[in-house]
């Protein structure tokens, strides 16, 4: 009986930004565990590629080209998911701008870059959660997992727009959890550390990675696989009484 509470089989998992990087790893892991991974991704070719990768392995996935900063695009993605699968059990708000960002003092960040980061990282999270909430409320259940960052408690310098956006995500989570709890919908935040993926990261340097690993309690580079277990837990009935939490997965930086 206890084992079944960790089961995500047949759950419909809508994952934004799942065409590459950490999101791709989430999509593959959930599909391998018997869930349906819906890949909502700005780059349509990437979305289709990940969906084919999953399907070729004998699992279920569906790709939808989605701009999380565009309300109409977000609503269309949710509507298509509901039309095809009749429900959204879990939303993972993963889409974000980070890897293209250059490290620089906050007073040198161009306003247009600041606005774009906020549009995707904050407004995108709001729009997608807003779009899935009515169906979750109607079904009387659901889990929303907002992806923030361990850069928030670290106050990582030279990325102030990114850090600020991810702090907003953690705040949004607390409000969403309060407003949706009566409908048995849980909302939590996962705060990953610097995670190595196949995506080129403009702001990443060997010196930065070395410095971060040095202040971690666990002395190795974080990978997407380090995050999958927590997301599986938050997506499953095993976490049915956990909401409004921000959980850091960074190898032990926050309390170093």
C-alpha positions in Angstrom: 0.0 0.0 0.0 2.8 2.5 0.9 4.5 1.8 -2.4 1.4 2.8 -4.4 1.5 6.2 -2.8 4.6 7.0 -4.7 3.1 5.9 -8.0 2.7 8.5 -10.9 1.4 6.0 -13.4 -1.2 7.4 -15.8 -0.8 10.9 -14.4 -0.8 13.7 -16.9 2.3 15.9 -16.3 2.4 19.2 -18.1 6.1 20.4 -18.1 7.0 23.8 -19.5 10.4 24.3 -21.1 10.8 20.5 -21.5 12.5 20.6 -24.9 16.0 20.6 -23.4 18.0 20.5 -20.3 16.4 19.8 -16.9 12.9 19.9 -18.4 13.8 17.2 -20.9 15.1 15.0 -18.0 11.8 15.5 -16.1 9.8 14.6 -19.1 11.7 11.4 -19.8 11.7 10.3 -16.1 8.0 10.8 -15.6 7.2 8.9 -18.9 9.5 6.1 -17.9 7.5 5.9 -14.6 4.2 5.4 -16.5 3.0 9.0 -16.6 2.1 11.0 -19.7 4.6 13.8 -20.3 3.2 16.8 -22.0 6.1 18.9 -23.3 5.1 22.6 -23.5 8.1 24.2 -25.2 8.8 27.4 -27.1 11.0 25.6 -29.6 8.6 23.3 -31.4 11.3 21.2 -33.0 12.9 20.5 -29.6 9.5 19.6 -28.2 8.8 17.1 -31.0 12.3 15.7 -30.7 11.9 14.9 -27.0 8.4 13.5 -27.6 9.8 11.2 -30.2 12.6 10.2 -27.9 10.1 9.2 -25.3 7.7 7.5 -27.7 10.5 5.5 -29.4 11.4 4.1 -25.9 7.8 2.9 -25.6 6.4 5.6 -23.3 3.8 8.3 -23.7 4.5 11.9 -24.5 2.8 14.8 -26.4 4.5 18.0 -27.7 2.9 21.4 -27.8 4.8 24.5 -29.0 4.1 27.0 -26.2 5.3 30.5 -25.4 4.8 30.8 -21.6 4.9 34.6 -21.8 1.9 34.7 -24.1 -1.5 34.2 -22.4 -3.2 32.9 -25.6 -0.4 30.4 -26.2 -0.5 29.1 -22.6 -4.3 28.7 -22.7 -4.1 26.9 -26.0 -1.6 24.5 -24.6 -3.7 23.7 -21.6 -6.9 23.4 -23.7 -5.1 21.0 -26.1 -3.9 18.9 -23.1 -7.4 18.7 -21.6 -8.9 17.9 -25.0 -6.4 15.0 -25.5 -6.1 13.7 -22.0 -9.1 15.1 -20.1 -7.0 16.3 -17.2 -3.8 17.9 -15.9 -2.7 16.2 -12.8 0.6 17.9 -12.3 2.0 21.2 -13.6 5.8 21.7 -13.5 6.6 25.3 -14.1 10.1 24.8 -15.4 10.5 27.2 -18.3 12.9 30.0 -17.5 15.6 32.2 -19.0 19.0 31.6 -17.4 21.6 30.0 -19.6 21.8 32.9 -22.1 22.4 35.5 -19.4 25.8 37.1 -19.0 27.2 37.7 -15.5 27.2 41.4 -14.8 26.5 43.9 -12.0 22.8 44.7 -11.6 23.4 48.3 -12.6 24.6 47.2 -16.0 21.6 44.9 -16.8 19.7 46.3 -19.8 16.1 47.1 -18.9 14.9 45.0 -21.9 16.8 42.0 -20.6 15.3 42.5 -17.1 11.8 42.7 -18.6 12.3 39.5 -20.7 13.5 37.5 -17.7 10.5 38.7 -15.6 8.1 37.9 -18.5 9.2 34.3 -18.8 10.3 33.4 -15.3 7.6 35.2 -13.3 4.7 36.0 -15.6 5.0 32.6 -17.4 4.7 30.8 -14.1 1.6 32.8 -13.2 -0.1 32.4 -16.6 0.5 28.6 -16.7 -0.7 28.1 -13.1 -3.7 30.3 -13.8 -4.6 28.3 -16.9 -4.5 24.8 -15.2 -6.2 25.8 -12.0 -9.9 25.7 -13.2 -9.6 22.1 -14.3 -7.7 21.1 -11.2 -10.4 22.8 -9.1 -13.1 21.0 -11.0 -11.3 17.7 -10.4 -10.7 18.4 -6.8 -7.0 17.6 -6.9 -3.7 18.5 -8.4 0.0 19.4 -7.8 1.8 22.5 -9.1 5.5 22.4 -8.8 7.2 25.7 -9.4 10.9 25.6 -10.2 12.9 28.4 -8.4 16.6 28.3 -7.6 19.0 28.0 -4.8 20.5 31.3 -6.0 17.7 32.9 -4.0 19.0 32.1 -0.5 22.6 32.4 -1.8 22.0 35.9 -3.2 24.3 34.9 -6.1 25.9 38.1 -7.4 25.9 39.2 -11.0 22.6 37.5 -11.8 20.2 39.9 -10.0 17.3 39.7 -12.6 17.4 35.9 -12.5 17.7 35.7 -8.7 14.9 38.2 -8.3 12.6 36.3 -10.6 13.2 33.1 -8.8 12.5 34.8 -5.4 9.1 35.9 -6.9 8.4 32.3 -7.8 8.9 31.2 -4.2 6.5 34.0 -3.1 3.9 33.0 -5.6 4.0 29.5 -4.4 3.0 30.5 -0.9 0.0 32.5 -2.2 -1.1 29.8 -4.6 -0.9 27.1 -1.9 -3.2 29.2 0.4 -5.7 29.9 -2.4 -5.8 26.4 -3.8 -5.5 24.3 -0.7 -9.3 24.1 -0.1 -9.5 22.3 -3.5 -6.9 19.7 -2.4 -4.4 21.2 -4.8 -0.8 21.4 -3.6 1.7 24.0 -4.7 5.4 23.7 -3.8 8.7 25.1 -5.0 11.8 23.2 -5.9 15.1 25.2 -5.7 17.8 23.5 -7.7 21.5 24.4 -7.5 23.7 24.9 -10.6 22.8 21.9 -12.6 24.9 20.5 -15.5 22.9 19.7 -18.7 23.6 19.5 -22.4 22.6 23.2 -22.8 25.3 25.8 -23.3 25.4 28.2 -20.4 26.9 31.6 -21.2 27.4 32.5 -17.5 29.0 29.2 -16.5 32.7 29.1 -16.0 34.9 26.4 -14.6 35.9 28.8 -11.9 32.2 29.4 -10.9 31.4 25.7 -10.9 34.5 24.9 -8.8 33.6 27.7 -6.3 30.1 26.4 -6.0 31.1 22.7 -5.6 33.6 23.9 -3.0 30.9 25.4 -0.8 28.6 22.4 -1.2 28.4 19.8 1.5 28.3 17.1 -1.2 31.4 17.7 -3.3 30.2 17.0 -6.9 28.4 18.7 -9.7 24.6 18.6 -9.6 22.8 16.7 -12.4 19.1 16.6 -13.5 18.8 13.1 -12.0 19.5 14.7 -8.6 16.1 16.5 -8.9 13.9 13.8 -10.4 13.2 12.0 -7.1 11.9 15.0 -5.4 9.6 15.9 -8.3 8.3 12.4 -8.4 7.5 12.6 -4.7 5.7 16.0 -5.1 3.7 14.7 -8.0 2.6 11.6 -6.2 0.0 10.9 -3.5 2.9 10.4 -1.0 3.1 14.2 -0.6 -0.6 14.8 -0.3 -0.2 16.9 2.9 2.8 19.0 1.8 2.1 22.4 0.3 3.5 25.9 0.3 7.1 24.6 0.8 10.3 25.7 -0.9 12.7 22.7 -1.0 16.3 23.3 -1.8 18.3 20.6 -3.8 21.8 22.0 -4.1 24.1 19.6 -2.3 24.0 21.6 0.9 24.9 25.2 0.0 22.2 27.0 1.8 23.3 26.2 5.3 27.0 26.2 4.5 
